[in-house]
Amino acid sequence: MPRSSKSHSTSQAPSHPTLGFGVPTTLDPHHFVVKIPRGNYQPVHIIENLGMSSEEDTMKPLERAILDRPLWTEISGPVKRHFNQRLKSHNLKAGQWKVGDNLIDRLLGKELCVLAWAVEGLASEKVGNAVGNWLALRPEERWWLFGMTATTVGLAKDQGKGWRMALRYALGDTPQSGRLPIRRAKKPVETNIFETLPLFQS
């Protein structure tokens, strides 16, 4: 019998091309970079690149967090699985962590920063608790937390201050069943952090 001309594969091509974890292949998009060094003991750097959305052409990338390698090793697997589930649900290519620069969509990057800020300096036995609490948050809640933190203590050098300490307590030190509720600000945080991931739009 002649073979059917139809493909037996049920997989679909990605809705549009991306790099890393959902970064569009456009010219200089706003995105995050996770720098993973080759050595097993060197820290991991999380950097925000504002791209062409920057108001100033001279705006430099912002180093948002520096994580000790053991902390990164503990959170990298759950983060990858969660992000890839989100990407897959919108028919976008999955990402993989690799040595070097790892590109992340701007909103996924904000969510990663919230978790990184919560675990920096956290005891190893509490990291799983922080990951569980982070996964329990909705994306909009993570964006809101990023916005509130980044406006005051959002750089790597700000570890242990203000909202950074609050995140460590709320996600890392609080049992998952007793996670503190998110308080909404009376003033609206900049509206663009509530936008749907641009790559997820049809």
C-alpha positions in Angstrom: 0.0 0.0 0.0 1.3 3.5 -0.8 2.1 5.6 2.2 -0.1 8.4 3.1 1.2 11.8 2.2 0.1 13.1 5.6 2.7 13.3 8.4 2.1 11.1 11.4 3.7 13.7 13.6 1.3 15.7 15.8 3.9 18.3 16.8 3.5 21.8 15.5 6.1 24.3 14.5 6.7 27.1 17.1 4.3 30.0 16.6 7.3 32.2 16.0 11.1 32.0 16.5 12.6 32.7 19.9 16.0 32.5 21.6 16.6 30.9 25.0 13.5 31.1 27.2 11.1 33.0 24.9 13.2 36.0 23.8 12.0 37.3 20.4 14.4 37.4 17.6 13.9 41.1 17.1 16.5 43.8 17.2 17.7 44.4 20.8 14.6 43.4 22.7 14.1 44.0 26.5 15.2 40.7 28.1 17.2 39.2 30.9 20.5 37.2 30.8 21.5 34.5 33.2 25.3 34.1 33.0 26.4 30.6 34.1 30.2 30.3 34.3 32.0 27.1 33.3 33.4 26.5 36.8 31.2 24.6 39.3 31.9 26.9 42.1 31.6 30.4 40.5 28.4 32.4 41.1 25.6 32.9 38.6 24.7 36.5 37.5 21.2 37.6 36.5 21.3 40.8 34.4 18.5 42.9 32.9 19.1 44.3 29.5 16.5 47.0 28.7 17.3 46.9 25.0 15.7 49.5 22.8 13.0 50.2 25.4 15.6 52.1 27.4 14.9 55.9 27.5 18.7 56.5 27.2 20.9 55.0 24.5 23.7 54.9 27.1 21.7 52.9 29.7 23.9 50.0 30.8 22.5 46.5 31.7 21.4 46.2 35.3 22.9 43.4 37.4 19.9 42.3 39.4 21.3 39.4 41.4 24.3 37.2 42.1 23.6 33.7 43.3 26.0 31.3 44.9 26.3 28.2 42.7 24.7 25.8 45.2 21.6 28.0 45.4 21.4 28.3 41.6 21.7 24.5 41.3 18.8 24.0 43.6 16.4 26.4 41.9 17.4 26.0 38.2 15.6 22.7 37.6 12.2 23.8 39.0 12.5 27.1 37.2 13.3 25.5 33.9 10.4 23.1 34.1 7.9 25.9 35.1 9.1 28.3 32.4 9.0 25.6 29.7 5.5 24.6 30.7 4.4 28.2 30.2 6.2 28.4 26.8 4.8 25.1 25.6 1.3 26.1 26.5 1.7 29.0 24.0 3.4 26.8 21.3 6.9 28.3 21.9 10.2 26.5 21.9 11.5 25.3 25.3 14.7 26.6 26.7 17.7 24.9 28.3 20.3 26.1 30.8 23.8 26.1 29.4 27.2 27.4 30.3 27.5 31.0 29.1 24.7 33.5 28.4 21.1 32.3 28.8 18.5 34.6 27.4 15.1 35.0 29.1 11.9 36.9 28.2 11.6 40.1 30.0 8.6 39.1 32.2 9.9 35.6 32.9 13.2 37.3 33.9 11.3 39.5 36.4 9.8 36.4 37.9 13.2 34.7 38.2 14.5 37.7 40.0 11.8 37.5 42.6 12.9 33.9 43.4 16.6 34.8 43.3 16.1 37.6 45.7 14.1 35.4 48.0 16.8 32.7 48.2 20.0 34.8 48.2 21.6 34.2 51.6 18.9 31.7 52.5 19.8 28.5 54.4 19.9 25.5 52.1 17.2 23.6 53.9 14.8 26.5 53.2 15.3 26.9 49.5 12.8 24.2 48.6 10.2 26.1 50.7 11.0 29.3 48.8 10.6 27.5 45.4 7.3 26.1 46.5 5.9 29.4 47.6 7.2 31.1 44.4 5.5 28.4 42.3 2.2 29.1 44.2 2.2 32.7 43.1 0.5 33.8 39.9 2.7 35.5 37.3 1.0 38.8 37.9 1.9 38.6 41.6 5.5 37.9 40.7 5.6 40.9 38.4 4.1 43.1 41.1 6.7 41.9 43.6 9.5 42.6 41.1 8.2 46.1 40.4 8.0 47.0 44.1 11.4 45.6 44.8 13.3 46.9 41.8 12.3 50.5 42.3 14.2 50.7 45.6 16.6 47.7 46.2 16.7 46.0 42.8 20.4 45.7 42.2 22.8 43.0 43.1 24.5 45.2 45.7 21.2 45.8 47.5 21.0 42.3 49.0 19.5 42.2 52.5 17.7 45.5 52.3 14.0 46.5 52.4 11.8 44.5 50.0 14.7 42.0 49.5 14.5 41.0 53.1 10.7 40.9 52.9 10.8 38.5 50.0 13.3 36.2 51.9 10.9 36.0 54.8 7.6 35.8 52.8 8.9 33.0 50.5 11.8 31.4 52.3 11.1 31.6 56.0 7.3 31.2 55.8 6.0 27.6 55.5 4.2 27.0 52.2 0.8 26.5 54.0 1.3 29.8 55.8 2.6 32.1 53.0 1.8 35.7 53.7 -0.8 37.2 51.4 0.3 39.8 48.8 -0.6 43.3 49.7 -1.5 45.5 46.8 -0.1 49.0 46.6 -2.5 51.9 46.8 -0.7 53.5 43.9 -0.6 51.4 40.7 2.8 50.1 39.9 3.9 50.9 36.3 1.4 49.2 34.1 3.7 47.5 31.7 4.5 44.8 34.3 0.9 43.6 34.2 1.0 43.1 30.4 0.7 39.5 29.1 4.0 38.2 27.9 4.3 39.8 24.4 5.5 36.5 22.9 2.4 34.7 24.2 0.0 36.9 22.3 -1.5 35.4 19.2 
